[in-house]
Structure formats: C-alpha cells, structure tokens
Amino acid sequence: MKRTSNILIVAALAGGALLAACNKGAHNRKPGKIYVPDMYESRAYEFYNGRLTSLKPVDGTVKRGSLLPYHLKAEDTAQANLVKNPLALDEAGIKEGKRLYDIYCGVCHGQKLDGNGPLYKGGDGPYPAAPANMLTGKVLGYTEGRIFHVITFGYNVMGSYASQLDMEQRWKVVGYIKQMQNGGKAPAATPAAAPADSTAPATAATVVAAK
C-alpha cells in the first residue's frame, strides 16, 4: 500500500514538472541559438521624430490630386494666351465658378458680367471708372489662359486674386466667364495642350476661357 502511494506521488510530481515546462509558451523558450535574432526580438522603433516632422516639402512638391504649378510670370502674356483650361468642368463645376465669380468679381464687373457692379453702379457708385465689360469689346476675345493670367496677376487697377482663389477655383471662374460669353452654353472642347513650361497640360476642357 505504501509502495503504491509512493508511486502515485512520484507520478504526480513528474506530471506537474511536465505541465510547468509546457506552460512557458513559445516566446519564453530560450533555445541555444536563434535564427536572425534581430527579427525574432525586434528593437523598439520611435515613429515620431520632431526634426523630421518639422521639415518642409521638397521644392516643387505637388499634393496628390492638385494641379501642376503655374510657372508663367506677370509679363508672360503672350504665353498665357496659349494656356488651356486643364479642368473638364461639368455643370457643378460651372455652378461653383459662378458662385466664386459673384463673390470676388461681381462687385466690380457685375453679376451680369456687364461691368456695372455695385462699385460702379452706372457711374453713381464709389468707383469712378467703369470696370471691363466681359460680354463685349476686347475682353470677349480674350483666351481662357489670358483671363486666368489676369485673375492671377491683376491688370491695370485690378489687383491679383491669387491669394483669395486657388488655381482650381480660378479656372472654375474662367470656365463660368467663357460659358457666359458663349451665351450660357459650354463651348466645344479643344484638344490643344498648354506649353510644357507654363502649366499643366490641358485635358479635354469643357470650358474655354479667354484672356
């Protein structure tokens, strides 16, 4: 009887030792050698770096989905005449162009594009000289690139609106103006591309904007 008890005690101790060895888990095992230990037990990596996060983008970096920079200067009017609208504007794009025009341009050029905005008001407003009428005269013959150039750099007493309107917004305003110059109908798309050193190549533009 006593012998049987001793056998049971030894068996219990052996079983306990076996279970304890199995419960250490794979990651607690310490074999004599580990293949590529720097991958098995990787070093901690600091993801945030104050110096790197404060760096500015490389010069010429363009945000994904944005238009290419406009490289022409104020005096490059001849090249500006050749630039085409890179946006293919649908009805929503033209509607947004009208909204922006009414906010930034209509006060001078009038919401009807007739040059009779609130600042002129038929000569009774605070502005003594009549702004350009966009539906008649030389402005009617401006190319879309020329209109964009004027909005970007200003012309005569008109200042630049580049700080108020980004490139895409300026092109939408151009699209709206050209559609209104065409009697409210979108002109046929033109396949001509812009100069490589001036701005983004034109895609099939639904709207044409003149000088």
Secondary structure by P-SEA (a helix, b strand, c coil): caaaaaaaaaaaaaaaaaaaaaaccccccccccccccccccccccccccccccccccccccccccccccccccccaaaaaaaccccccccaaaaaaaaaaaaaccccccccccccccccccccccccccccccccccccccccaaaaaaaaaccccccccccccccaaaaaaaaaaaaaaaaccccccccccccccccccccccccccccc
